């Protein structure tokens, strides 16, 4: 592919995306023909009521689930044409995830939790530690790296989750209700952190929320209702 074309094409193109789940013999149409594009470095929020299809769309963007029909192109490549092994390698390299619940491993400290994706990827332990220390410092946890999750506040735990998502230096960060389990003051700090990472690292952000007040702070909003963009 022409490299000049790669530079100007959208980072993500979603075309005619459908997702159907089967439950007790019935078909549930979660996504009904979604078409969106996301440019490199954009900050995009997907907003809508519960059941609108937001999380389903995010999981497909993150290649955690496959569409029933349609395409998801990353820089022009249909990623779902890859084998499962190749798709997993792509996901680990290019995409970072932050969820409402941090899913930190309680027996490991902040540094070890942050290093984990890099070690699983086969990175040298010294480099993994250096990267983890760098990003933990960037998210304001330099003095807390030896603390286990149970010794950290909710906001600090979510900061560790953000650091863990970024340790492999992904192209895109996907976050599903990243402030949904936090009080408003702590949630505000997490949003400010995510915005600053976009500015300092140029990372592309796609955030899912049902909070319209939060959504209005993003440069671009995509509203979903009943599995469609409205």
N, CA, C and O of each residue as an XYZ file, in Angstrom:
920
protein
N       0.843     -1.198      0.000
C       0.000      0.000      0.000
C       0.877      1.246      0.000
O       1.914      1.282      0.663
N       0.466      2.253     -0.734
C       1.194      3.520     -0.812
C       1.213      4.181      0.560
O       0.158      4.446      1.136
N       2.412      4.452      1.091
C       2.536      5.026      2.431
C       1.888      6.394      2.516
O       1.351      6.759      3.563
N       1.929      7.164      1.425
C       1.295      8.476      1.444
C      -0.208      8.337      1.639
O      -0.836      9.152      2.314
N      -0.772      7.302      1.044
C      -2.202      7.047      1.214
C      -2.503      6.672      2.659
O      -3.519      7.094      3.211
N      -1.631      5.887      3.272
C      -1.835      5.457      4.653
C      -1.863      6.655      5.596
O      -2.615      6.660      6.571
N      -1.051      7.667      5.313
C      -0.953      8.822      6.204
C      -2.223      9.663      6.195
O      -2.569     10.259      7.215
N      -2.924      9.723      5.066
C      -4.081     10.601      4.977
C      -5.404      9.847      5.190
O      -6.429     10.482      5.435
N      -5.403      8.536      5.103
C      -6.644      7.792      5.305
C      -6.990      7.785      6.789
O      -6.099      7.905      7.631
N      -8.285      7.645      7.123
C      -8.676      7.602      8.533
C      -7.987      6.458      9.270
O      -7.644      5.437      8.674
N      -7.791      6.642     10.566
C      -7.240      5.552     11.366
C      -8.221      4.379     11.390
O      -7.826      3.225     11.226
N      -9.505      4.689     11.597
C     -10.535      3.656     11.665
C     -11.676      4.024     10.735
O     -12.133      5.167     10.721
N     -12.133      3.057      9.962
C     -13.348      3.206      9.159
C     -14.269      2.032      9.480
O     -13.872      0.872      9.379
N     -15.490      2.345      9.864
C     -16.504      1.331     10.130
C     -17.564      1.450      9.046
O     -18.126      2.524      8.833
N     -17.834      0.345      8.362
C     -18.753      0.363      7.222
C     -19.836     -0.705      7.381
O     -19.544     -1.898      7.464
N     -21.086     -0.253      7.420
C     -22.228     -1.181      7.427
C     -22.167     -2.209      8.534
O     -22.426     -3.391      8.306
N     -21.823     -1.762      9.748
C     -21.574     -2.700     10.845
C     -22.883     -3.172     11.480
O     -23.697     -2.366     11.930
N     -23.064     -4.474     11.508
C     -24.206     -5.102     12.164
C     -23.690     -6.108     13.187
O     -22.677     -6.775     12.975
N     -24.416     -6.199     14.302
C     -24.121     -7.242     15.286
C     -25.425     -7.835     15.773
O     -26.302     -7.134     16.278
N     -25.534     -9.149     15.610
C     -26.737     -9.877     16.029
C     -26.332    -10.915     17.068
O     -25.416    -11.706     16.846
N     -27.021    -10.904     18.201
C     -26.830    -11.914     19.239
C     -28.030    -12.846     19.237
O     -29.162    -12.420     19.006
N     -27.774    -14.109     19.493
C     -28.875    -15.077     19.617
C     -29.082    -15.395     21.099
O     -28.144    -15.760     21.807
N     -30.324    -15.248     21.551
C     -30.637    -15.507     22.948
C     -31.961    -16.242     23.030
O     -33.003    -15.730     22.620
N     -31.902    -17.463     23.571
C     -33.099    -18.295     23.741
C     -33.874    -18.438     22.425
O     -35.104    -18.375     22.400
N     -33.124    -18.633     21.337
C     -33.726    -18.854     20.041
C     -34.138    -17.600     19.295
O     -34.521    -17.666     18.128
N     -34.060    -16.444     19.969
C     -34.428    -15.169     19.343
C     -33.175    -14.419     18.927
O     -32.105    -14.622     19.501
N     -33.305    -13.553     17.930
C     -32.189    -12.723     17.472
C     -32.326    -11.311     18.039
O     -33.383    -10.688     17.942
N     -31.248    -10.823     18.628
C     -31.211     -9.464     19.155
C     -30.260     -8.657     18.282
O     -29.071     -8.967     18.208
N     -30.771     -7.631     17.626
C     -29.967     -6.805     16.727
C     -29.387     -5.630     17.522
O     -30.050     -4.611     17.718
N     -28.136     -5.789     17.977
C     -27.509     -4.775     18.831
C     -26.998     -3.584     18.031
O     -27.078     -2.445     18.491
N     -26.469     -3.844     16.828
C     -25.983     -2.783     15.941
C     -26.641     -2.963     14.581
O     -26.735     -4.080     14.072
N     -27.099     -1.846     13.987
C     -27.915     -1.922     12.782
C     -27.381     -0.992     11.692
O     -28.011      0.005     11.339
N     -26.212     -1.341     11.172
C     -25.678     -0.579     10.046
C     -24.930      0.679     10.453
O     -25.289      1.782     10.040
N     -23.891      0.516     11.261
C     -23.102      1.654     11.753
C     -22.039      2.038     10.725
O     -21.319      1.180     10.216
N     -21.948      3.330     10.424
C     -20.895      3.882      9.563
C     -20.244      5.048     10.294
O     -20.880      6.081     10.504
N     -18.978      4.890     10.683
C     -18.248      5.991     11.314
C     -16.790      5.958     10.868
O     -16.291      4.924     10.425
N     -16.119      7.086     10.987
C     -14.668      7.148     10.791
C     -14.053      7.859     11.981
O     -14.676      8.726     12.595
N     -12.833      7.486     12.296
C     -12.065      8.124     13.369
C     -10.689      8.450     12.820
O      -9.997      7.569     12.310
N     -10.288      9.707     12.921
C      -8.979     10.131     12.446
C      -7.929      9.918     13.539
O      -8.246      9.917     14.729
N      -6.693      9.740     13.121
C      -5.596      9.595     14.078
C      -5.510     10.841     14.979
O      -5.528     11.972     14.494
N      -5.417     10.613     16.282
C      -5.283     11.708     17.239
C      -6.592     12.322     17.684
O      -6.592     13.218     18.528
N      -7.720     11.863     17.135
C      -9.023     12.402     17.519
C      -9.403     11.982     18.936
O      -8.932     10.968     19.449
N     -10.271     12.792     19.558
C     -10.927     12.427     20.810
C     -12.419     12.323     20.523
O     -13.085     13.328     20.272
N     -12.931     11.113     20.562
C     -14.318     10.846     20.183
C     -15.033     10.214     21.366
O     -14.485      9.336     22.032
N     -16.255     10.659     21.626
C     -17.072     10.029     22.651
C     -18.304      9.419     21.995
O     -18.945     10.045     21.151
N     -18.629      8.190     22.392
C     -19.843      7.511     21.945
C     -20.822      7.560     23.104
O     -20.536      7.045     24.185
N     -21.970      8.173     22.886
C     -22.906      8.420     23.979
C     -24.288      7.900     23.616
O     -24.681      7.897     22.449
N     -25.010      7.466     24.623
C     -26.357      6.956     24.408
C     -26.853      6.278     25.665
O     -26.079      6.007     26.583
N     -28.134      6.006     25.706
C     -28.739      5.364     26.869
C     -28.273      3.909     26.974
O     -27.692      3.356     26.040
N     -28.538      3.314     28.116
C     -28.243      1.894     28.309
C     -28.981      1.076     27.256
O     -30.167      1.300     27.013
N     -28.287      0.135     26.632
C     -28.895     -0.699     25.605
C     -28.827     -0.133     24.201
O     -29.363     -0.725     23.265
N     -28.163      1.026     24.044
C     -28.089      1.665     22.721
C     -27.114      0.962     21.784
O     -27.189      1.138     20.568
N     -26.194      0.160     22.341
C     -25.199     -0.534     21.519
C     -23.794      0.006     21.692
O     -22.888     -0.387     20.957
N     -23.595      0.904     22.652
C     -22.294      1.563     22.823
C     -21.176      0.565     23.125
O     -20.142      0.555     22.458
N     -21.395     -0.265     24.128
C     -20.348     -1.206     24.536
C     -20.106     -2.257     23.462
O     -18.966     -2.660     23.234
N     -21.168     -2.702     22.801
C     -21.009     -3.658     21.693
C     -20.127     -3.058     20.604
O     -19.228     -3.724     20.089
N     -20.387     -1.792     20.254
C     -19.572     -1.119     19.234
C     -18.128     -1.003     19.694
O     -17.211     -1.245     18.909
N     -17.910     -0.637     20.957
C     -16.548     -0.486     21.471
C     -15.799     -1.817     21.433
O     -14.623     -1.861     21.070
N     -16.476     -2.897     21.805
C     -15.836     -4.216     21.797
C     -15.441     -4.625     20.384
O     -14.399     -5.250     20.187
N     -16.265     -4.278     19.403
C     -15.916     -4.610     18.022
C     -14.778     -3.720     17.539
O     -13.877     -4.199     16.849
N     -14.800     -2.427     17.887
C     -13.669     -1.546     17.543
C     -12.372     -2.077     18.141
O     -11.308     -1.974     17.531
N     -12.472     -2.646     19.342
C     -11.293     -3.184     20.000
C     -10.954     -4.607     19.603
O     -10.032     -5.201     20.162
N     -11.684     -5.165     18.646
C     -11.516     -6.525     18.125
C     -11.708     -7.593     19.209
O     -11.229     -8.719     19.069
N     -12.411     -7.233     20.288
C     -12.752     -8.224     21.319
C     -13.928     -9.083     20.876
O     -14.138    -10.176     21.402
N     -14.692     -8.590     19.911
C     -15.826     -9.321     19.358
C     -15.857     -9.076     17.857
O     -15.371     -8.053     17.376
N     -16.429    -10.017     17.124
C     -16.505     -9.895     15.658
C     -17.889     -9.407     15.245
O     -18.883     -9.752     15.883
N     -17.962     -8.615     14.192
C     -19.268     -8.190     13.691
C     -19.996     -9.343     13.000
O     -19.371    -10.283     12.510
N     -21.322     -9.256     12.969
C     -22.109    -10.222     12.196
C     -22.015     -9.902     10.708
O     -22.040    -10.795      9.861
N     -21.907     -8.605     10.407
C     -21.800     -8.148      9.022
C     -21.139     -6.784      9.026
O     -21.248     -6.041     10.002
N     -20.452     -6.447      7.938
C     -19.802     -5.153      7.833
C     -18.298     -5.245      8.035
O     -17.750     -6.323      8.265
N     -17.641     -4.090      7.944
C     -16.176     -4.048      8.000
C     -15.697     -3.062      9.060
O     -16.335     -2.045      9.332
N     -14.553     -3.398      9.648
C     -13.799     -2.464     10.491
C     -12.400     -2.386      9.902
O     -11.638     -3.351      9.956
N     -12.069     -1.230      9.339
C     -10.775     -1.035      8.702
C      -9.873     -0.194      9.599
O     -10.266      0.883     10.049
N      -8.681     -0.680      9.856
C      -7.640      0.096     10.519
C      -6.607      0.462      9.468
O      -5.927     -0.407      8.922
N      -6.494      1.765      9.187
C      -5.607      2.258      8.134
C      -5.798      1.465      6.837
O      -4.837      1.092      6.164
N      -7.064      1.222      6.513
C      -7.397      0.577      5.248
C      -7.426     -0.935      5.272
O      -7.831     -1.557      4.289
N      -7.004     -1.545      6.379
C      -6.978     -3.010      6.453
C      -8.197     -3.529      7.203
O      -8.509     -3.060      8.297
N      -8.879     -4.493      6.610
C      -9.988     -5.169      7.286
C      -9.394     -6.131      8.319
O      -8.943     -7.225      7.979
N      -9.402     -5.701      9.585
C      -8.696     -6.479     10.613
C      -9.345     -7.834     10.860
O      -8.677     -8.769     11.302
N     -10.649     -7.949     10.576
C     -11.312     -9.225     10.843
C     -11.054    -10.256      9.754
O     -11.563    -11.375      9.826
N     -10.265     -9.888      8.741
C      -9.803    -10.882      7.775
C      -8.580    -11.627      8.308
O      -8.135    -12.605      7.707
N      -8.041    -11.165      9.430
C      -6.881    -11.828     10.039
C      -7.304    -13.117     10.743
O      -8.475    -13.313     11.068
N      -6.320    -13.990     10.970
C      -6.546    -15.165     11.808
C      -6.697    -14.701     13.252
O      -6.332    -13.573     13.583
N      -7.234    -15.563     14.113
C      -7.412    -15.204     15.523
C      -6.067    -14.851     16.176
O      -5.974    -13.908     16.962
N      -5.036    -15.619     15.838
C      -3.712    -15.357     16.418
C      -3.171    -14.002     15.967
O      -2.647    -13.237     16.775
N      -3.301    -13.715     14.685
C      -2.833    -12.448     14.152
C      -3.662    -11.286     14.690
O      -3.131    -10.206     14.948
N      -4.962    -11.507     14.859
C      -5.835    -10.474     15.400
C      -5.470    -10.164     16.850
O      -5.471     -9.000     17.252
N      -5.164    -11.180     17.627
C      -4.759    -10.976     19.029
C      -3.454    -10.186     19.096
O      -3.292     -9.315     19.951
N      -2.535    -10.492     18.198
C      -1.252     -9.772     18.171
C      -1.489     -8.306     17.810
O      -0.890     -7.414     18.410
N      -2.363     -8.057     16.832
C      -2.715     -6.695     16.450
C      -3.342     -5.944     17.621
O      -2.982     -4.800     17.900
N      -4.280     -6.594     18.300
C      -4.974     -5.974     19.435
C      -3.983     -5.579     20.538
O      -4.042     -4.471     21.072
N      -3.093     -6.482     20.862
C      -2.136     -6.204     21.934
C      -1.191     -5.068     21.564
O      -0.777     -4.297     22.431
N      -0.852     -4.961     20.299
C       0.116     -3.954     19.847
C      -0.514     -2.574     19.664
O       0.101     -1.559     19.991
N      -1.727     -2.541     19.146
C      -2.309     -1.273     18.684
C      -3.366     -0.664     19.602
O      -3.643      0.532     19.508
N      -3.965     -1.468     20.492
C      -5.151     -1.013     21.222
C      -4.954     -1.162     22.722
O      -4.539     -2.215     23.204
N      -5.259     -0.089     23.458
C      -5.285     -0.128     24.915
C      -6.717     -0.022     25.397
O      -7.532      0.665     24.782
N      -7.033     -0.702     26.504
C      -8.401     -0.729     27.025
C      -8.441     -0.245     28.466
O      -7.586     -0.598     29.278
N      -9.455      0.575     28.773
C      -9.755      0.957     30.153
C     -11.247      0.743     30.346
O     -12.062      1.218     29.555
N     -11.598      0.018     31.413
C     -12.995     -0.298     31.661
C     -13.483      0.409     32.927
O     -12.696      1.004     33.663
N     -14.792      0.332     33.164
C     -15.368      0.964     34.345
C     -14.736      0.394     35.613
O     -14.437      1.130     36.554
N     -14.539     -0.906     35.629
C     -13.874     -1.562     36.757
C     -12.444     -1.883     36.326
O     -12.216     -2.419     35.242
N     -11.506     -1.553     37.175
C     -10.091     -1.548     36.764
C      -9.504     -2.928     36.490
O      -8.558     -3.047     35.711
N     -10.051     -3.988     37.124
C      -9.559     -5.360     36.902
C      -8.059     -5.499     37.189
O      -7.361     -6.230     36.485
N      -7.567     -4.811     38.206
C      -6.168     -4.990     38.604
C      -6.027     -6.297     39.387
O      -6.967     -6.750     40.040
N      -4.842     -6.888     39.308
C      -4.575     -8.123     40.048
C      -4.184     -7.758     41.478
O      -3.161     -7.104     41.680
N      -4.977     -8.166     42.481
C      -4.786     -7.667     43.852
C      -3.469     -8.072     44.500
O      -2.992     -7.395     45.411
N      -2.879     -9.172     44.035
C      -1.646     -9.657     44.676
C      -0.393     -8.957     44.158
O       0.695     -9.160     44.697
N      -0.536     -8.133     43.117
C       0.606     -7.434     42.530
C       0.505     -5.933     42.795
O      -0.590     -5.380     42.895
N       1.671     -5.281     42.908
C       1.662     -3.840     43.143
C       1.413     -3.081     41.834
O       1.288     -3.675     40.764
N       1.344     -1.749     41.956
C       1.015     -0.920     40.783
C       2.022     -1.126     39.658
O       1.639     -1.215     38.491
N       3.298     -1.203     39.998
C       4.341     -1.395     38.987
C       4.165     -2.731     38.278
O       4.230     -2.802     37.050
N       3.944     -3.782     39.046
C       3.798     -5.122     38.455
C       2.539     -5.218     37.593
O       2.562     -5.817     36.518
N       1.439     -4.624     38.069
C       0.211     -4.624     37.269
C       0.426     -3.910     35.942
O      -0.067     -4.358     34.907
N       1.160     -2.800     35.968
C       1.400     -2.021     34.750
C       2.331     -2.762     33.801
O       2.163     -2.683     32.584
N       3.308     -3.478     34.341
C       4.255     -4.236     33.521
C       3.614     -5.438     32.827
O       4.107     -5.897     31.797
N       2.520     -5.945     33.388
C       1.986     -7.246     32.981
C       1.782     -7.397     31.474
O       2.244     -8.390     30.913
N       1.105     -6.454     30.780
C       0.909     -6.651     29.334
C       2.222     -6.744     28.560
O       2.325     -7.494     27.589
N       3.225     -5.978     28.995
C       4.512     -6.011     28.308
C       5.212     -7.347     28.516
O       5.823     -7.881     27.590
N       5.124     -7.887     29.727
C       5.745     -9.179     30.007
C       5.031    -10.292     29.240
O       5.675    -11.196     28.710
N       3.702    -10.223     29.184
C       2.937    -11.225     28.432
C       3.316    -11.180     26.951
O       3.351    -12.207     26.273
N       3.597     -9.981     26.468
C       3.991     -9.789     25.068
C       5.407    -10.302     24.803
O       5.819    -10.408     23.648
N       6.155    -10.621     25.864
C       7.514    -11.134     25.701
C       8.594    -10.075     25.776
O       9.741    -10.331     25.410
N       8.240     -8.882     26.250
C       9.221     -7.810     26.355
C      10.241     -8.123     27.460
O       9.903     -8.727     28.478
N      11.469     -7.710     27.243
C      12.510     -7.841     28.250
C      12.050     -7.177     29.552
O      11.482     -6.085     29.531
N      12.298     -7.843     30.683
C      11.784     -7.359     31.966
C      12.294     -5.957     32.307
O      11.555     -5.145     32.862
N      13.553     -5.677     31.975
C      14.130     -4.360     32.275
C      13.402     -3.269     31.487
O      13.063     -2.221     32.037
N      13.165     -3.521     30.198
C      12.461     -2.530     29.384
C      11.022     -2.374     29.860
O      10.503     -1.260     29.922
N      10.371     -3.495     30.200
C       8.984     -3.427     30.686
C       8.903     -2.585     31.949
O       7.979     -1.790     32.117
N       9.883     -2.764     32.842
C       9.882     -1.984     34.085
C      10.114     -0.499     33.804
O       9.462      0.359     34.399
N      11.037     -0.202     32.905
C      11.315      1.198     32.572
C      10.082      1.878     31.976
O       9.762      3.014     32.326
N       9.403      1.182     31.085
C       8.183      1.739     30.468
C       7.100      1.948     31.527
O       6.430      2.981     31.550
N       6.937      0.948     32.407
C       5.902      1.039     33.435
C       6.188      2.197     34.390
O       5.274      2.939     34.751
N       7.433      2.358     34.797
C       7.789      3.466     35.693
C       7.545      4.809     35.009
O       7.076      5.755     35.642
N       7.863      4.891     33.726
C       7.673      6.136     32.974
C       6.206      6.533     32.923
O       5.864      7.683     33.197
N       5.330      5.584     32.571
C       3.915      5.936     32.421
C       3.261      6.138     33.777
O       2.376      6.985     33.898
N       3.664      5.388     34.813
C       3.123      5.618     36.155
C       3.498      7.002     36.672
O       2.705      7.657     37.349
N       4.705      7.440     36.353
C       5.107      8.803     36.709
C       4.249      9.819     35.965
O       3.824     10.821     36.540
N       3.996      9.555     34.680
C       3.205     10.478     33.862
C       1.772     10.596     34.376
O       1.167     11.663     34.270
N       1.219      9.513     34.931
C      -0.155      9.576     35.439
C      -0.207      9.975     36.912
O      -1.263      9.903     37.542
N       0.933     10.394     37.460
C       0.951     10.961     38.807
C       1.076      9.966     39.936
O       0.661     10.255     41.058
N       1.645      8.783     39.664
C       1.746      7.748     40.698
C       3.191      7.360     41.014
O       3.452      6.241     41.455
N       4.108      8.263     40.795
C       5.529      7.960     41.014
C       5.789      7.450     42.426
O       6.615      6.560     42.626
N       5.082      8.018     43.411
C       5.323      7.654     44.807
C       4.485      6.458     45.254
O       4.568      6.049     46.412
N       3.684      5.896     44.358
C       2.744      4.843     44.765
C       2.989      3.517     44.037
O       2.169      2.603     44.119
N       4.120      3.413     43.324
C       4.305      2.247     42.453
C       4.432      0.928     43.216
O       4.177     -0.138     42.655
N       4.826      0.995     44.499
C       5.001     -0.238     45.262
C       3.732     -0.643     46.007
O       3.718     -1.669     46.686
N       2.671      0.145     45.889
C       1.424     -0.141     46.596
C       0.556     -1.116     45.807
O       0.470     -1.035     44.582
N      -0.082     -2.032     46.519
C      -1.024     -2.956     45.893
C      -2.383     -2.267     45.746
O      -2.655     -1.277     46.425
N      -3.239     -2.792     44.855
C      -4.529     -2.131     44.618
C      -5.322     -1.826     45.886
O      -5.945     -0.769     45.987
N      -5.304     -2.745     46.854
C      -6.047     -2.535     48.093
C      -5.530     -1.373     48.919
O      -6.217     -0.902     49.825
N      -4.329     -0.908     48.616
C      -3.729      0.228     49.336
C      -3.879      1.541     48.572
O      -3.377      2.579     49.002
N      -4.570      1.485     47.446
C      -4.761      2.667     46.614
C      -6.228      3.092     46.625
O      -7.123      2.266     46.806
N      -6.461      4.386     46.430
C      -7.835      4.889     46.308
C      -8.425      4.434     44.970
O      -7.708      3.931     44.104
N      -9.738      4.618     44.813
C     -10.396      4.248     43.562
C      -9.798      4.979     42.369
O      -9.570      4.381     41.317
N      -9.544      6.276     42.534
C      -8.956      7.057     41.450
C      -7.551      6.607     41.121
O      -7.163      6.579     39.954
N      -6.778      6.252     42.150
C      -5.407      5.769     41.915
C      -5.435      4.423     41.200
O      -4.619      4.171     40.313
N      -6.363      3.568     41.580
C      -6.476      2.276     40.902
C      -6.811      2.473     39.426
O      -6.278      1.769     38.568
N      -7.696      3.433     39.125
C      -8.049      3.676     37.732
C      -6.866      4.272     36.976
O      -6.708      4.016     35.783
N      -6.028      5.068     37.655
C      -4.811      5.591     37.024
C      -3.852      4.452     36.677
O      -3.213      4.473     35.625
N      -3.756      3.471     37.551
C      -2.930      2.291     37.247
C      -3.502      1.567     36.026
O      -2.751      1.108     35.166
N      -4.832      1.467     35.952
C      -5.467      0.809     34.800
C      -5.155      1.561     33.505
O      -4.932      0.944     32.463
N      -5.138      2.894     33.574
C      -4.778      3.698     32.396
C      -3.315      3.446     32.027
O      -2.987      3.260     30.855
N      -2.443      3.443     33.031
C      -1.020      3.194     32.774
C      -0.816      1.819     32.140
O      -0.060      1.681     31.178
N      -1.485      0.811     32.675
C      -1.387     -0.554     32.126
C      -1.833     -0.583     30.665
O      -1.230     -1.269     29.839
N      -2.898      0.170     30.351
C      -3.407      0.201     28.977
C      -2.423      0.845     28.017
O      -2.458      0.576     26.816
N      -1.541      1.699     28.538
C      -0.642      2.473     27.678
C       0.791      1.950     27.656
O       1.623      2.479     26.919
N       1.094      0.926     28.445
C       2.490      0.511     28.583
C       3.072     -0.007     27.266
O       4.279      0.093     27.047
N       2.228     -0.562     26.385
C       2.710     -1.047     25.089
C       2.641      0.024     24.001
O       2.851     -0.251     22.819
N       2.336      1.269     24.437
C       2.286      2.432     23.531
C       1.354      2.190     22.351
O       1.779      2.250     21.197
N       0.073      1.914     22.642
C      -0.881      1.643     21.569
C      -1.203      2.895     20.767
O      -0.943      4.015     21.206
N      -1.765      2.690     19.597
C      -2.201      3.788     18.741
C      -3.495      4.398     19.247
O      -3.720      5.602     19.118
N      -4.351      3.553     19.828
C      -5.686      3.991     20.227
C      -6.009      3.496     21.631
O      -5.666      2.373     22.003
N      -6.675      4.354     22.407
C      -7.146      3.984     23.734
C      -8.671      3.955     23.705
O      -9.312      4.952     23.374
N      -9.248      2.800     24.055
C     -10.690      2.632     24.141
C     -11.068      2.555     25.616
O     -10.470      1.792     26.375
N     -12.059      3.343     26.019
C     -12.460      3.369     27.428
C     -13.971      3.259     27.543
O     -14.707      4.018     26.913
N     -14.429      2.314     28.348
C     -15.858      2.075     28.544
C     -16.248      2.584     29.927
O     -15.910      1.968     30.938
N     -16.961      3.709     29.972
C     -17.386      4.333     31.233
C     -16.227      4.418     32.228
O     -16.347      3.907     33.341
N     -15.104      5.052     31.855
C     -13.916      5.039     32.728
C     -14.111      5.768     34.044
O     -13.328      5.568     34.974
N     -15.147      6.621     34.151
C     -15.398      7.335     35.408
C     -16.672      6.840     36.088
O     -17.075      7.381     37.118
N     -17.308      5.813     35.519
C     -18.619      5.379     36.003
C     -18.621      4.838     37.413
O     -19.664      4.829     38.066
N     -17.468      4.381     37.903
C     -17.391      3.786     39.235
C     -16.719      4.727     40.232
O     -16.340      4.308     41.326
N     -16.570      6.014     39.852
C     -15.845      6.980     40.678
C     -16.751      8.136     41.071
O     -17.726      8.431     40.381
N     -16.424      8.795     42.191
C     -17.161     10.005     42.547
C     -16.798     11.110     41.554
O     -15.815     10.997     40.821
N     -17.601     12.181     41.536
C     -17.456     13.196     40.496
C     -16.081     13.867     40.509
O     -15.522     14.137     39.446
N     -15.532     14.138     41.688
C     -14.232     14.806     41.780
C     -13.116     13.904     41.246
O     -12.249     14.355     40.497
N     -13.147     12.629     41.638
C     -12.132     11.679     41.174
C     -12.293     11.416     39.681
O     -11.307     11.316     38.951
N     -13.549     11.303     39.232
C     -13.811     11.092     37.811
C     -13.283     12.233     36.964
O     -12.766     12.013     35.868
N     -13.412     13.454     37.472
C     -12.900     14.621     36.754
C     -11.385     14.522     36.569
O     -10.859     14.876     35.513
N     -10.696     14.045     37.585
C      -9.234     13.902     37.488
C      -8.856     12.864     36.424
O      -7.872     13.039     35.706
N      -9.635     11.795     36.329
C      -9.356     10.759     35.326
C      -9.582     11.312     33.919
O      -8.799     11.038     33.010
N     -10.649     12.089     33.739
C     -10.919     12.677     32.421
C      -9.814     13.660     32.040
O      -9.361     13.673     30.896
N      -9.383     14.479     32.994
C      -8.288     15.419     32.719
C      -7.018     14.660     32.339
O      -6.272     15.079     31.454
N      -6.785     13.534     33.025
C      -5.621     12.701     32.717
C      -5.709     12.171     31.288
O      -4.728     12.220     30.546
N      -6.874     11.667     30.899
C      -7.044     11.109     29.558
C      -6.855     12.195     28.498
O      -6.215     11.962     27.473
N      -7.414     13.384     28.748
C      -7.235     14.495     27.812
C      -5.756     14.857     27.678
O      -5.274     15.105     26.573
N      -5.039     14.888     28.797
C      -3.623     15.279     28.757
C      -2.789     14.242     28.020
O      -1.806     14.592     27.367
N      -3.170     12.961     28.115
C      -2.440     11.913     27.397
C      -2.653     12.039     25.892
O      -1.749     11.759     25.104
N      -3.842     12.456     25.503
C      -4.089     12.728     24.084
C      -3.172     13.846     23.598
O      -2.612     13.772     22.505
N      -3.027     14.879     24.418
C      -2.205     16.024     24.021
C      -0.719     15.684     24.009
O      -0.001     16.066     23.084
N      -0.249     14.959     25.046
C       1.183     14.699     25.167
C       1.660     13.558     24.284
O       2.794     13.583     23.805
N       0.811     12.553     24.060
C       1.213     11.358     23.318
C       0.558     11.254     21.944
O       0.954     10.426     21.124
N      -0.446     12.099     21.693
C      -1.146     12.039     20.413
C      -1.988     10.796     20.253
O      -2.350     10.420     19.138
N      -2.307     10.148     21.380
C      -3.053      8.901     21.297
C      -4.497      9.187     20.921
O      -5.092     10.150     21.405
N      -5.061      8.350     20.059
C      -6.455      8.465     19.642
C      -7.344      7.921     20.753
O      -7.084      6.844     21.289
N      -8.394      8.666     21.099
C      -9.279      8.271     22.192
C     -10.685      8.002     21.664
O     -11.246      8.809     20.922
N     -11.242      6.865     22.052
C     -12.666      6.606     21.824
C     -13.238      6.175     23.174
O     -12.884      5.124     23.707
N     -14.124      7.003     23.711
C     -14.681      6.803     25.046
C     -16.176      6.542     24.932
O     -16.863      7.199     24.149
N     -16.680      5.596     25.701
C     -18.114      5.315     25.777
C     -18.647      5.840     27.107
O     -18.037      5.622     28.154
N     -19.783      6.532     27.064
C     -20.420      6.993     28.292
C     -21.911      7.199     28.049
O     -22.349      7.390     26.915
N     -22.685      7.156     29.136
C     -24.093      7.560     29.064
C     -24.261      8.971     29.630
O     -25.365      9.515     29.653
N     -23.139      9.561     30.092
C     -23.141     10.868     30.747
C     -23.040     11.976     29.694
O     -21.961     12.224     29.155
N     -24.154     12.634     29.403
C     -24.163     13.644     28.351
C     -23.381     14.894     28.736
O     -22.851     15.581     27.862
N     -23.302     15.200     30.024
C     -22.503     16.351     30.473
C     -21.032     16.107     30.153
O     -20.343     16.995     29.651
N     -20.559     14.901     30.447
C     -19.186     14.531     30.106
C     -19.002     14.518     28.591
O     -17.986     15.002     28.091
N     -19.955     13.980     27.865
C     -19.839     13.857     26.409
C     -19.646     15.217     25.743
O     -18.899     15.334     24.772
N     -20.316     16.240     26.260
C     -20.232     17.567     25.641
C     -18.850     18.187     25.741
O     -18.566     19.170     25.056
N     -17.998     17.640     26.567
C     -16.643     18.170     26.703
C     -15.701     17.653     25.611
O     -14.589     18.157     25.453
N     -16.150     16.649     24.865
C     -15.320     16.084     23.810
C     -15.521     16.865     22.509
O     -16.623     17.338     22.231
N     -14.457     16.997     21.714
C     -14.574     17.721     20.446
C     -15.587     17.085     19.492
O     -16.171     17.773     18.655
N     -15.794     15.766     19.622
C     -16.700     15.076     18.703
C     -17.517     14.042     19.462
O     -16.983     13.221     20.208
N     -18.829     14.105     19.251
C     -19.737     13.145     19.883
C     -20.445     12.316     18.814
O     -20.868     12.836     17.781
N     -20.562     11.029     19.081
C     -21.349     10.129     18.238
C     -22.477      9.593     19.111
O     -22.225      8.908     20.102
N     -23.715      9.900     18.750
C     -24.877      9.479     19.532
C     -25.467      8.209     18.946
O     -25.742      8.129     17.749
N     -25.657      7.216     19.809
C     -26.289      5.955     19.414
C     -27.649      5.828     20.066
O     -27.829      6.224     21.218
N     -28.595      5.285     19.347
C     -29.903      4.923     19.892
C     -30.389      3.705     19.132
O     -30.407      3.690     17.902
N     -30.781      2.690     19.874
C     -31.334      1.477     19.262
C     -30.428      0.908     18.177
O     -30.895      0.469     17.127
N     -29.110      0.924     18.449
C     -28.165      0.305     17.532
C     -27.817      1.099     16.301
O     -27.165      0.583     15.393
N     -28.246      2.365     16.253
C     -27.964      3.218     15.086
C     -27.346      4.535     15.528
O     -27.576      5.002     16.644
N     -26.550      5.132     14.630
C     -26.047      6.489     14.851
C     -27.175      7.470     14.543
O     -27.823      7.383     13.499
N     -27.397      8.396     15.459
C     -28.461      9.388     15.250
C     -27.881     10.792     15.149
O     -28.625     11.756     14.973
